[in-house]
Amino acid sequence: MINIKPVNKFQQNYALKEDLHLLTNLSNKKIAIVANTCWNIYNFRTNIISRLLELNAKVYIIAPIDETIQFLSKLENVTIVPLNNLKRNSSNPFSELALFNELYKKYKKINPDFILHYTIKPNIYGSVAAGLMKIKSASVVTGLGYTFIHKAWMKKIVSKMYKFAFGFNDYVIFENQDDRLLFIESEISSSLKSISVKGCGVNLNHFKTEVNRLDRDGLEFIFVGRLLYDKGIVEYIESAKYLINKYPDVKFTVLGLLDEENPSHVSREKLLTWIKSNAIQYYSETKDVRPFLEKADCIVLPSYREGLPKVIIESMAMSLPVITTDTAGCRETVEENYNGFLVPPKNTEKLIEAMEKFINLSQGARFKMGQRSLQKVNSEFKDTTIANDILSIVAHAFV
């Protein structure tokens, strides 16, 4: 059993939250943030960017350009550096070499003081490139993805690549404790440089609700996420098909896009059969998830594994109870019978039991669960808290 207590002075200080005064070390530092899409950075890292700008740091975003560039480009004192050779699903060695060379050249030109790497390819190739140039860096592991869940042979290869790349990092940051322990136990990452934080955080000024769920009729469950088998969408649909016959007034909503680039994606034909079953109300996409969450009474995410699901903490911020799986990332959002229920992954029967248990709660009991979700997110998952946690880690590299 791995000892998860702090193992060195840095982790002791970090665990005791004594490091915020060190954030002044980041003033006038050039900090680069690298990911596989600008969308990833815009949706999940703006809290870190905002905090860096408050600390008078110079921020560089290095990622392939997409539609979110219109928002990122409006940020003052942020430099956008396009990546041209990052292809998410490519395993062509020439493409991978082109990406490594591009990262190396861009790092050499920018000469940042510290680099935060997100997503698999930046974590691997970016960490090595930074290490060769003696640039301080960290890899942030936001989840293990399809490769670790399904493909044993690819998992071995990626694990070896991670282990090699992490040797160049100052720190390896995980978004849940389970992934951290897995990497330590598998000897992919050293316990001395491995730290876990609680996801990417949520903006409580943006995700909030004035809706009083005590004053309305009906009950609505909602699933929000890409339509991937690994997200537990099949278990949710099968549960809806069963429960709609028993509780015809209960609504089951699905909000999520098809992701046909992901090997775990649901086919268009399968989605059509689900819609025709009349068990669910389906919405493909939205620019703002908040109106959907306001209409709902409970978020359901039966995922097989997560980093730390942002959609759950967004829902908790809007006072929703949670039903999710007792697995990495997901379990950190729920206290059983307090703000929701945990079920085993890949288990439709247990999911039905949990959803039916929620249906049979009094309206007052559901309301209390939602209030406890809000309290929990307020104490553990605020975006400002997470930004300070991550940047205190970065600041230690300059001690």
ChimeraX attribute file (.defattr): number of C-alpha atoms within 10 A of each C-alpha:
attribute: neighborCount
match mode: 1-to-1
recipient: residues
	/A:1	5
	/A:2	9
	/A:3	8
	/A:4	11
	/A:5	9
	/A:6	16
	/A:7	12
	/A:8	12
	/A:9	10
	/A:10	17
	/A:11	17
	/A:12	14
	/A:13	15
	/A:14	19
	/A:15	14
	/A:16	9
	/A:17	13
	/A:18	12
	/A:19	19
	/A:20	15
	/A:21	10
	/A:22	16
	/A:23	19
	/A:24	14
	/A:25	18
	/A:26	24
	/A:27	15
	/A:28	15
	/A:29	17
	/A:30	18
	/A:31	25
	/A:32	25
	/A:33	22
	/A:34	27
	/A:35	24
	/A:36	22
	/A:37	23
	/A:38	25
	/A:39	19
	/A:40	16
	/A:41	23
	/A:42	16
	/A:43	12
	/A:44	16
	/A:45	18
	/A:46	18
	/A:47	23
	/A:48	23
	/A:49	23
	/A:50	16
	/A:51	17
	/A:52	23
	/A:53	19
	/A:54	10
	/A:55	16
	/A:56	16
	/A:57	21
	/A:58	21
	/A:59	25
	/A:60	20
	/A:61	24
	/A:62	25
	/A:63	25
	/A:64	20
	/A:65	17
	/A:66	11
	/A:67	10
	/A:68	15
	/A:69	18
	/A:70	10
	/A:71	11
	/A:72	18
	/A:73	13
	/A:74	9
	/A:75	15
	/A:76	10
	/A:77	13
	/A:78	18
	/A:79	15
	/A:80	20
	/A:81	16
	/A:82	17
	/A:83	21
	/A:84	13
	/A:85	17
	/A:86	22
	/A:87	16
	/A:88	13
	/A:89	9
	/A:90	10
	/A:91	9
	/A:92	10
	/A:93	9
	/A:94	10
	/A:95	14
	/A:96	17
	/A:97	13
	/A:98	15
	/A:99	21
	/A:100	21
	/A:101	16
	/A:102	19
	/A:103	26
	/A:104	20
	/A:105	13
	/A:106	16
	/A:107	19
	/A:108	14
	/A:109	9
	/A:110	13
	/A:111	16
	/A:112	21
	/A:113	18
	/A:114	22
	/A:115	27
	/A:116	26
	/A:117	27
	/A:118	24
	/A:119	20
	/A:120	22
	/A:121	21
	/A:122	26
	/A:123	26
	/A:124	23
	/A:125	23
	/A:126	31
	/A:127	30
	/A:128	23
	/A:129	23
	/A:130	24
	/A:131	19
	/A:132	11
	/A:133	12
	/A:134	12
	/A:135	20
	/A:136	21
	/A:137	29
	/A:138	27
	/A:139	28
	/A:140	24
	/A:141	21
	/A:142	21
	/A:143	21
	/A:144	16
	/A:145	17
	/A:146	15
	/A:147	15
	/A:148	16
	/A:149	12
	/A:150	13
	/A:151	10
	/A:152	11
	/A:153	10
	/A:154	13
	/A:155	16
	/A:156	13
	/A:157	11
	/A:158	16
	/A:159	17
	/A:160	14
	/A:161	17
	/A:162	21
	/A:163	17
	/A:164	16
	/A:165	23
	/A:166	25
	/A:167	17
	/A:168	22
	/A:169	25
	/A:170	22
	/A:171	25
	/A:172	25
	/A:173	24
	/A:174	24
	/A:175	24
	/A:176	24
	/A:177	20
	/A:178	17
	/A:179	22
	/A:180	24
	/A:181	21
	/A:182	13
	/A:183	18
	/A:184	16
	/A:185	14
	/A:186	12
	/A:187	13
	/A:188	19
	/A:189	23
	/A:190	18
	/A:191	21
	/A:192	16
	/A:193	18
	/A:194	22
	/A:195	24
	/A:196	19
	/A:197	21
	/A:198	23
	/A:199	26
	/A:200	26
	/A:201	25
	/A:202	27
	/A:203	17
	/A:204	20
	/A:205	9
	/A:206	11
	/A:207	17
	/A:208	18
	/A:209	17
	/A:210	8
	/A:211	12
	/A:212	10
	/A:213	20
	/A:214	11
	/A:215	7
	/A:216	10
	/A:217	9
	/A:218	11
	/A:219	18
	/A:220	17
	/A:221	24
	/A:222	24
	/A:223	26
	/A:224	24
	/A:225	21
	/A:226	21
	/A:227	26
	/A:228	21
	/A:229	17
	/A:230	23
	/A:231	23
	/A:232	24
	/A:233	23
	/A:234	18
	/A:235	22
	/A:236	27
	/A:237	21
	/A:238	16
	/A:239	21
	/A:240	24
	/A:241	17
	/A:242	13
	/A:243	21
	/A:244	16
	/A:245	11
	/A:246	11
	/A:247	13
	/A:248	9
	/A:249	13
	/A:250	17
	/A:251	19
	/A:252	24
	/A:253	23
	/A:254	23
	/A:255	18
	/A:256	17
	/A:257	17
	/A:258	17
	/A:259	14
	/A:260	14
	/A:261	9
	/A:262	15
	/A:263	14
	/A:264	16
	/A:265	17
	/A:266	20
	/A:267	13
	/A:268	12
	/A:269	8
	/A:270	9
	/A:271	14
	/A:272	11
	/A:273	10
	/A:274	18
	/A:275	14
	/A:276	10
	/A:277	11
	/A:278	13
	/A:279	22
	/A:280	20
	/A:281	14
	/A:282	18
	/A:283	13
	/A:284	13
	/A:285	14
	/A:286	12
	/A:287	5
	/A:288	8
	/A:289	15
	/A:290	17
	/A:291	10
	/A:292	16
	/A:293	26
	/A:294	19
	/A:295	15
	/A:296	23
	/A:297	25
	/A:298	27
	/A:299	25
	/A:300	28
	/A:301	24
	/A:302	29
	/A:303	26
	/A:304	21
	/A:305	25
	/A:306	23
	/A:307	22
	/A:308	25
	/A:309	23
	/A:310	20
	/A:311	18
	/A:312	26
	/A:313	32
	/A:314	25
	/A:315	32
	/A:316	33
	/A:317	29
	/A:318	25
	/A:319	32
	/A:320	30
	/A:321	30
	/A:322	31
	/A:323	27
	/A:324	25
	/A:325	28
	/A:326	21
	/A:327	18
	/A:328	20
	/A:329	24
	/A:330	26
	/A:331	21
	/A:332	17
	/A:333	27
	/A:334	24
	/A:335	15
	/A:336	14
	/A:337	12
	/A:338	17
	/A:339	26
	/A:340	24
	/A:341	22
	/A:342	22
	/A:343	21
	/A:344	16
	/A:345	20
	/A:346	20
	/A:347	14
	/A:348	19
	/A:349	14
	/A:350	17
	/A:351	27
	/A:352	19
	/A:353	14
	/A:354	18
	/A:355	19
	/A:356	15
	/A:357	11
	/A:358	23
	/A:359	19
	/A:360	11
	/A:361	11
	/A:362	9
	/A:363	18
	/A:364	11
	/A:365	15
	/A:366	22
	/A:367	20
	/A:368	16
	/A:369	21
	/A:370	26
	/A:371	19
	/A:372	22
	/A:373	27
	/A:374	24
	/A:375	16
	/A:376	21
	/A:377	23
	/A:378	18
	/A:379	9
	/A:380	18
	/A:381	26
	/A:382	22
	/A:383	24
	/A:384	17
	/A:385	19
	/A:386	21
	/A:387	22
	/A:388	20
	/A:389	20
	/A:390	21
	/A:391	21
	/A:392	24
	/A:393	24
	/A:394	24
	/A:395	20
	/A:396	18
	/A:397	17
	/A:398	13
	/A:399	7
